Amino acid sequence: MKGSAVEVHQDVVILRLATEGDEVEVDVFGGTPPIVGTVSYTFPEADQRMTHVETLRGWEEAGTRLTYVRRGDEVALIDDAARFADAWA
């Protein structure tokens, strides 16, 4: 992964969240520049999967504007506003 370009899109929202077994699929839309697509995660441990799904579901229900970051095969969805609020609290 060394030398892989980093792709960043701000103001992305979750359109749909689906789980099946270890798999979690997240449909995303929006951003600058705009994107639409599906992010797939695998969480073999049930407690870890449940924690991530609860966070993702909360973001989906609240319409939270997220930052989408991709480097190679790895994708992260980040609530930057919450991180900054926590850092400055």
C-alpha positions as CSV (number, residue, x, y, z in Angstrom):
1,M,0.0,0.0,0.0
2,K,3.0,2.3,0.3
3,G,2.7,5.1,-2.2
4,S,-1.0,4.6,-2.7
5,A,-2.9,7.8,-3.4
6,V,-5.4,8.9,-0.8
7,E,-8.9,9.8,-2.0
8,V,-11.0,12.1,0.2
9,H,-14.6,13.3,-0.1
10,Q,-16.3,15.5,2.5
11,D,-20.0,15.9,3.2
12,V,-20.9,12.3,2.3
13,V,-24.1,10.8,3.8
14,I,-25.2,7.2,4.4
15,L,-28.1,6.2,2.2
16,R,-28.5,2.6,3.3
17,L,-26.9,0.2,5.8
18,A,-27.3,-3.6,5.4
19,T,-25.8,-6.5,7.4
20,E,-25.6,-10.1,6.6
21,G,-23.4,-12.4,8.7
22,D,-20.0,-10.8,9.1
23,E,-20.6,-8.4,6.2
24,V,-21.7,-4.8,6.5
25,E,-22.6,-2.8,3.4
26,V,-22.9,1.0,3.5
27,D,-24.3,2.9,0.5
28,V,-22.9,6.5,0.4
29,F,-23.7,9.6,-1.6
30,G,-22.6,13.2,-1.9
31,G,-19.3,14.8,-1.2
32,T,-16.9,17.2,-2.7
33,P,-16.1,16.0,-5.3
34,P,-19.3,14.0,-5.5
35,I,-19.4,10.2,-5.2
36,V,-22.0,7.4,-5.0
37,G,-21.1,3.9,-4.1
38,T,-21.1,1.0,-1.7
39,V,-18.5,0.5,1.1
40,S,-18.2,-3.1,2.3
41,Y,-16.7,-4.1,5.6
42,T,-16.2,-7.5,7.3
43,F,-16.3,-7.7,11.1
44,P,-15.8,-11.4,12.1
45,E,-16.3,-10.6,15.8
46,A,-19.9,-10.0,16.7
47,D,-19.3,-7.4,19.4
48,Q,-17.0,-5.4,17.1
49,R,-19.6,-5.6,14.3
50,M,-22.4,-4.5,16.6
51,T,-20.4,-1.5,17.8
52,H,-19.7,-0.4,14.2
53,V,-23.2,-1.0,13.0
54,E,-24.6,1.1,15.9
55,T,-22.3,4.0,15.0
56,L,-23.1,3.7,11.3
57,R,-26.9,3.5,11.9
58,G,-26.7,6.5,14.1
59,W,-25.0,8.5,11.4
60,E,-27.5,7.2,8.8
61,E,-30.5,8.2,11.0
62,A,-29.1,11.6,11.9
63,G,-28.0,12.4,8.3
64,T,-24.5,13.0,9.6
65,R,-22.2,14.6,7.0
66,L,-19.1,12.3,6.9
67,T,-15.7,12.3,5.4
68,Y,-14.9,9.4,3.1
69,V,-11.2,8.4,3.0
70,R,-9.9,5.7,0.7
71,R,-6.4,4.4,0.3
72,G,-6.0,1.3,-1.8
73,D,-8.5,-1.3,-0.5
74,E,-9.1,0.5,2.8
75,V,-12.0,2.8,3.3
76,A,-12.9,4.9,6.4
77,L,-16.0,6.9,7.1
78,I,-15.2,9.6,9.6
79,D,-17.4,12.1,11.5
80,D,-14.9,15.0,11.4
81,A,-17.3,17.4,13.1
82,A,-17.6,15.2,16.2
83,R,-13.9,14.6,16.3
84,F,-13.1,18.4,16.2
85,A,-15.8,19.1,18.8
86,D,-14.2,16.4,21.1
87,A,-10.8,17.8,20.5
88,W,-11.8,21.4,21.4
89,A,-14.1,20.5,24.3
